[in-house]
């Protein structure tokens, strides 16, 4: 019962087959191979626009390097207080942007709002040399809370970004899960909604180590090749990054993976709603589910072989917090999660309740 992270799932068979298939023979190095060029064109087809695409190995590199193109001296990036770029990337965005601040803002269930951005601009106004300069907004889609921005919410953030001359960056570590959850196309969820730069994640959804920085505003991409090289992400054997995307995109494999992960998360949600003692903490729209369990139920699940993380609740509204004898946990489904795993987990946490069946 693996619900600790979708990073635990390994790579899909189709991605591994593509890696093996493209291992034969010789090919030019550093992205000069035909496959890399084909995958860059494939990105343009998927996003229905002439975008610039650069492959890297990790989401941290994609985020930090993309933000480095958007910031200047004294730069500030507005993001959610719990954004991955602020909390979980060991200062890489600050390091690779030469010191830009990741300015955390409040927002319910991981989402930024135009009012939150306005509040940030009151703290870091334009033109005050002592405060530095606001340069960009970074949002996570799906968010760190398992929620997803609607197209209307994205467009509202893009409007204030444009009005305030801020670039708009999207951390798409779980891009496919969010896109399917809101029923949008890749183009609708990015450049058509006003996104300038996307960190496109594939690793959590079946790749081995394949991410991409996608510039819809190509002006920001002018020196990215040097930034990527300096950061150590210009692979000599770039075809193996491209090979992962070849397997990932073939026959909509990436969409099938994300559809399955989301479906398993919904199965978990249905089971938690049917429980007498456990409950969902807030509505989830992707493959991450946050639940409030009795501590005894969480221990029962661990004893039965469940892997998951307890989640900090400090700073959350009272209605989202666990009560006495309870804990807040994060449960992440992946393309490899099976229905019987979900049902076994639900049976474990409901061990002392009357049995119930998930249809």
C-alpha positions in Angstrom: 0.0 0.0 0.0 2.3 2.7 -1.3 0.8 6.2 -0.8 3.9 8.1 0.3 4.6 9.7 -3.0 4.1 9.2 -6.8 7.9 9.4 -6.9 8.0 5.9 -5.4 6.3 4.4 -8.4 9.4 4.0 -10.6 9.1 4.4 -14.4 6.4 3.0 -16.6 7.1 0.0 -18.9 6.5 2.2 -22.0 9.1 4.7 -20.8 11.6 2.0 -20.1 11.0 0.4 -23.4 11.6 3.7 -25.2 14.9 4.1 -23.3 16.0 0.6 -24.4 14.9 1.2 -28.0 16.8 4.4 -28.4 19.9 3.0 -26.8 21.0 1.4 -30.1 23.6 3.0 -32.3 25.3 6.3 -32.0 23.7 9.8 -32.1 25.1 13.4 -31.8 25.6 14.6 -28.3 24.3 17.6 -26.3 20.9 17.6 -28.0 22.0 17.5 -31.5 20.3 14.2 -32.2 17.2 13.8 -34.3 15.1 12.5 -31.4 15.6 15.5 -29.2 14.5 17.7 -32.1 11.4 15.5 -32.7 10.4 15.8 -29.0 10.8 19.6 -29.0 8.4 19.6 -32.0 6.1 17.2 -30.2 5.8 19.7 -27.3 4.9 22.4 -29.8 2.2 20.2 -31.2 0.8 19.3 -27.8 0.7 22.9 -26.7 -0.5 24.2 -30.1 2.1 26.9 -30.3 5.7 27.8 -31.2 7.3 27.4 -27.8 10.9 26.9 -26.8 11.6 23.6 -25.0 14.6 22.6 -22.8 14.9 19.3 -21.1 16.4 18.9 -17.7 16.5 16.0 -15.1 14.6 17.3 -12.1 11.7 19.5 -11.2 14.0 21.6 -8.9 16.2 22.4 -11.9 13.2 23.2 -14.1 11.8 25.6 -11.5 15.0 27.2 -10.4 16.4 27.7 -13.9 13.1 29.0 -15.3 12.8 31.5 -12.5 16.4 32.6 -13.1 15.3 34.0 -16.5 12.5 36.0 -14.9 14.3 37.8 -12.1 16.8 40.6 -11.8 18.9 42.3 -9.1 16.8 42.4 -5.9 14.2 40.3 -7.6 11.1 38.9 -5.8 8.9 35.9 -6.9 5.5 35.8 -5.3 4.4 32.3 -4.5 2.3 30.5 -2.0 3.6 30.2 1.5 3.8 26.4 1.1 5.0 26.3 -2.5 7.6 23.7 -3.4 10.0 26.4 -4.6 9.9 28.0 -1.2 9.8 25.0 1.1 11.2 22.0 -0.6 14.0 22.9 -2.9 16.9 23.6 -0.5 17.2 27.2 -1.7 17.9 26.2 -5.3 15.6 28.9 -6.7 17.4 31.6 -4.6 20.8 30.2 -5.6 20.2 29.9 -9.3 18.4 33.3 -9.5 21.4 34.9 -7.8 19.4 35.7 -4.7 15.8 36.4 -5.7 13.4 36.1 -2.8 10.6 33.5 -2.9 8.0 35.7 -1.2 5.4 33.5 0.5 1.7 34.5 0.4 -1.3 33.1 2.2 -4.0 31.3 0.3 -6.6 28.6 1.1 -5.7 25.1 0.1 -2.5 26.1 -1.7 -4.0 28.6 -4.1 -2.9 32.2 -4.8 -5.5 34.9 -5.5 -5.3 38.3 -7.0 -5.9 39.8 -3.5 -2.9 37.9 -2.2 -0.7 39.2 -5.0 -1.9 42.8 -4.3 -0.9 42.2 -0.6 2.5 41.1 -1.8 2.9 44.2 -3.9 2.1 46.3 -0.9 5.0 44.7 0.9 7.3 44.8 -2.2 6.2 47.7 -4.3 7.5 48.7 -7.6 10.2 51.3 -7.7 11.4 51.3 -4.1 15.1 50.5 -4.2 15.3 49.3 -0.6 12.7 46.6 -1.1 13.9 45.3 -4.4 11.7 44.6 -7.4 8.7 42.3 -7.9 9.5 40.2 -11.0 7.2 37.2 -11.2 4.4 35.1 -9.8 4.9 31.3 -9.5 1.9 29.0 -9.0 1.8 25.2 -8.6 -0.7 23.3 -10.8 -1.7 21.0 -9.2 -1.0 22.7 -5.9 0.8 21.3 -2.9 -2.6 20.7 -1.3 -3.9 18.5 -4.2 -6.2 21.3 -5.5 -6.2 22.7 -9.0 -6.7 26.2 -10.3 -9.6 26.6 -12.7 -9.1 28.4 -16.0 -10.9 31.4 -14.6 -8.6 31.5 -11.6 -5.5 31.2 -13.8 -6.7 34.0 -16.0 -7.4 36.2 -13.0 -3.8 35.7 -11.9 -2.5 36.3 -15.4 -4.5 39.6 -15.6 -2.9 41.0 -12.4 0.5 39.7 -13.6 0.2 41.6 -16.9 -1.2 44.7 -15.2 1.8 44.7 -12.8 4.4 43.7 -15.4 5.1 40.4 -13.7 6.0 37.2 -15.4 3.8 34.2 -14.7 5.4 30.8 -14.0 3.7 27.5 -13.5 5.2 24.7 -11.5 3.6 21.7 -13.3 5.1 18.8 -11.4 1.7 17.2 -11.6 0.7 19.0 -14.7 -1.3 16.1 -16.3 -3.2 15.3 -13.2 -4.3 18.9 -12.8 -5.1 19.3 -16.5 -7.4 16.2 -16.5 -9.0 17.3 -13.3 -10.2 20.6 -14.6 -11.0 19.3 -18.1 -8.6 21.6 -20.0 -6.2 21.2 -22.9 -2.4 21.8 -22.4 -2.8 25.1 -24.3 -5.8 26.3 -22.3 -4.1 25.6 -19.0 -0.9 27.5 -20.0 -0.3 30.2 -22.6 -4.0 30.7 -23.5 -4.5 31.5 -19.8 -1.5 33.8 -19.7 1.3 31.6 -18.5 4.7 32.7 -19.7 6.9 29.8 -18.6 6.1 26.2 -17.5 8.0 23.7 -15.6 6.6 20.6 -17.2 6.8 17.5 -15.0 6.9 13.9 -16.2 8.8 12.1 -13.5 5.9 11.8 -11.0 3.7 10.4 -13.8 5.8 7.6 -15.2 9.2 9.0 -16.4 12.5 8.1 -14.9 14.0 11.6 -14.6 12.6 13.8 -17.3 11.3 17.4 -16.9 11.2 20.3 -19.3 11.2 24.0 -19.2 8.7 25.4 -21.8 8.8 29.0 -22.7 5.6 30.4 -24.3 7.1 33.9 -24.0 10.2 33.1 -26.0 11.8 36.4 -25.0 12.7 34.9 -21.6 14.5 32.0 -23.3 17.2 34.0 -25.0 20.1 32.8 -22.7 18.6 29.7 -21.2 21.0 27.4 -23.0 23.9 29.0 -21.0 21.9 28.8 -17.7 21.2 25.1 -18.3 24.8 24.4 -19.1 26.1 26.3 -16.1 23.7 24.4 -13.8 24.9 21.0 -15.1 21.7 20.0 -16.9 23.0 20.0 -20.5 23.2 16.2 -20.9 25.9 14.9 -23.2 23.5 12.0 -24.0 20.4 14.2 -24.3 18.6 11.5 -26.4 17.9 9.6 -23.2 15.9 12.5 -21.8 14.1 12.7 -25.1 13.6 8.9 -25.2 11.7 9.2 -21.9 9.3 11.8 -23.4 9.0 9.6 -26.5 7.6 6.8 -24.5 5.7 9.2 -22.2 3.8 10.9 -25.0 3.3 7.9 -27.3 -0.4 6.9 -27.7 -1.3 9.4 -25.0 0.4 7.3 -22.4 1.0 10.3 -20.1 -2.8 11.0 -20.1 -3.6 7.3 -19.4 -1.2 7.4 -16.4 -2.6 10.5 -14.9 -6.2 9.4 -15.5 -5.5 6.2 -13.6 -3.8 8.0 -10.7 -6.7 10.5 -10.4 -9.2 7.6 -10.5 -7.5 5.8 -7.7 -7.4 9.1 -5.7 -11.2 9.4 -6.2 -11.6 5.8 -5.0 -9.8 6.8 -1.8 -12.0 9.8 -1.4 -15.1 7.8 -1.8 -13.9 5.4 0.8 -13.0 8.1 3.3 -16.4 9.7 2.8 -18.0 6.4 3.7 -16.0 6.1 6.9 -17.4 6.8 10.3 -14.2 7.9 11.9 -11.9 9.2 9.0 -12.6 12.0 6.6 -11.1 14.0 3.8 -9.5 17.2 5.1 -10.5 19.3 2.0 -11.6 18.5 -1.5 -8.8 17.1 -3.8 -8.8 17.5 -7.5 -5.7 15.5 -8.5 -3.8 12.4 -7.3 -3.1 13.8 -3.8 -5.6 13.2 -1.0 -5.3 14.8 2.4 -7.2 13.0 5.1 -7.8 13.3 8.8 -7.5 9.9 10.5 -7.7 8.7 14.1 -4.2 8.1 15.2 -5.1 4.5 16.0 -6.4 4.1 12.4 -3.1 5.5 11.0 -1.2 3.1 13.1 -3.4 0.2 11.9 -2.7 1.2 8.3 1.1 1.2 9.0 0.9 -2.2 10.7 -0.9 -3.5 7.6 1.9 -2.2 5.3 0.7 1.2 4.4 3.3 3.9 3.5 2.2 7.5 3.8 3.3 10.8 5.3 1.8 12.7 8.2 1.3 16.3 7.2 1.9 19.4 9.4 -1.2 21.3 10.3 0.4 24.3 11.9 -1.1 27.5 10.4 -4.1 25.8 8.8 -7.6 27.0 9.6 -9.3 25.2 12.5 -11.7 23.5 10.1 -8.8 21.8 8.3 -6.9 20.7 11.4 -7.1 17.3 13.1 -8.7 17.1 16.5 -7.5 15.4 19.6 -6.4 11.9 18.9 -6.3 12.6 15.1 -3.6 13.2 12.5 -3.5 14.8 9.1 -2.0 12.6 6.4 -1.2 12.9 2.7 -2.1 10.0 0.5 -0.6 10.0 -3.1 -1.8 7.7 -5.8 0.2 7.0 -8.9 -0.1 5.2 -12.3 0.8 2.0 -10.5 -1.7 2.2 -7.7 -4.2 -0.7 -7.8 -7.8 -0.8 -6.6 -7.0 -3.6 -4.2 -4.3 -1.3 -2.6 -6.9 1.4 -2.0 -9.4 -1.1 -0.6 -6.8 -2.7 1.7 -5.8 0.7 3.0 -9.5 1.6 3.7 -10.0 -1.7 5.3 -7.0 -1.1 7.6 -8.1 2.3 8.8 -11.7 1.1 9.3 -10.6 -2.1 11.1 -12.8 -1.3 14.1 -15.8 -0.2 11.9 -18.5 -2.2 10.2 -17.1 -3.5 6.8 -18.1 -1.6 3.7 -17.4 -2.1 0.1 -16.2 0.4 -2.5 -18.0 -0.1 -5.9 
